[in-house]
Amino acid sequence: MARMFFSLLTITFISSCSSWVQVTSEGQTVRLVAADVPTNCDRIGRVQAQTLGRVVGVERGAERLQDELAQIARNEAADAGGNTIVPESQIADGRQTFGVYICP
């Protein structure tokens, strides 16, 4: 009985963790450019977004993880004064690096 309760509690916890990160109002002004560095943009730095790749020993979904990392990067880029981010690395251990740009 206790095992079943723990299992249900764990499943509920994992499913409720769908959106840990919220994009700030400043972060909403930052756009994610998927592949190429935009022309006429000035690079102002980079940010490394990090989140949990596993929850209670269960690997999180790749799409959910990518979305969360992009949301974190958008928030950090806005704090740095940028308005565009470009992924510069693959996701590894719940981390990804993004270039931060100011574009017209």
C-alpha positions in Angstrom: 0.0 0.0 0.0 2.8 2.4 0.9 4.6 1.6 -2.3 1.6 2.4 -4.4 1.1 5.7 -2.5 4.7 6.7 -3.1 4.4 5.7 -6.8 1.3 7.9 -7.3 2.9 10.7 -5.4 6.0 10.6 -7.6 4.0 10.5 -10.8 1.9 13.4 -9.6 5.1 15.4 -8.7 6.7 14.7 -12.0 3.6 15.7 -14.1 3.1 18.9 -12.1 6.7 20.0 -12.9 5.8 20.8 -16.5 6.7 24.4 -16.2 9.1 25.3 -13.5 10.4 28.4 -15.3 8.3 31.4 -16.3 9.5 33.9 -18.9 9.6 37.4 -17.3 8.1 40.4 -19.0 11.6 41.5 -20.0 12.4 37.9 -21.3 9.3 38.0 -23.5 11.0 40.7 -25.6 13.9 38.3 -26.4 13.6 36.1 -29.4 15.1 32.7 -29.9 16.8 32.2 -33.3 17.2 28.5 -33.9 20.2 28.2 -36.2 22.2 31.0 -37.8 23.6 34.2 -36.1 21.4 37.0 -37.4 23.1 39.6 -39.7 23.4 43.2 -38.4 23.4 42.0 -34.8 26.0 42.8 -32.2 27.1 40.0 -29.9 27.2 41.1 -26.3 28.0 37.9 -24.5 26.6 34.5 -23.7 24.6 32.8 -21.0 24.6 29.2 -19.8 21.1 28.0 -18.9 20.8 25.1 -16.5 17.9 23.1 -15.2 17.3 19.6 -13.9 17.7 16.9 -16.6 16.3 14.3 -14.2 13.6 14.4 -11.6 13.5 11.6 -9.0 15.8 9.6 -11.2 13.5 9.9 -14.3 14.9 11.5 -17.4 12.9 14.6 -18.4 11.5 14.9 -22.0 13.9 16.5 -24.5 11.3 19.0 -25.8 10.3 20.1 -22.3 14.0 20.5 -21.3 14.8 22.5 -24.4 11.8 24.8 -23.8 12.8 25.4 -20.2 16.5 26.1 -21.1 15.4 28.6 -23.7 13.1 30.4 -21.2 15.9 30.7 -18.7 18.2 32.0 -21.4 15.6 34.5 -22.6 15.3 35.9 -19.0 19.1 36.1 -18.6 19.6 37.7 -22.0 17.1 40.4 -21.1 18.9 41.1 -17.9 22.1 41.4 -19.9 20.5 43.9 -22.3 20.1 41.5 -25.3 17.0 41.0 -27.5 18.0 37.8 -29.3 19.5 34.4 -28.3 21.1 31.7 -30.4 21.9 28.2 -29.1 25.6 27.6 -29.2 25.8 24.1 -27.8 23.8 20.9 -27.5 22.0 20.1 -24.2 24.4 18.2 -21.9 23.5 17.3 -18.2 20.6 19.8 -18.2 22.8 22.7 -19.5 23.0 24.7 -22.7 25.0 27.7 -23.8 23.3 30.6 -25.8 24.9 33.6 -27.5 23.3 36.9 -26.6 22.8 39.6 -29.3 21.4 43.0 -29.8 19.6 43.1 -33.1 17.7 45.9 -34.8 
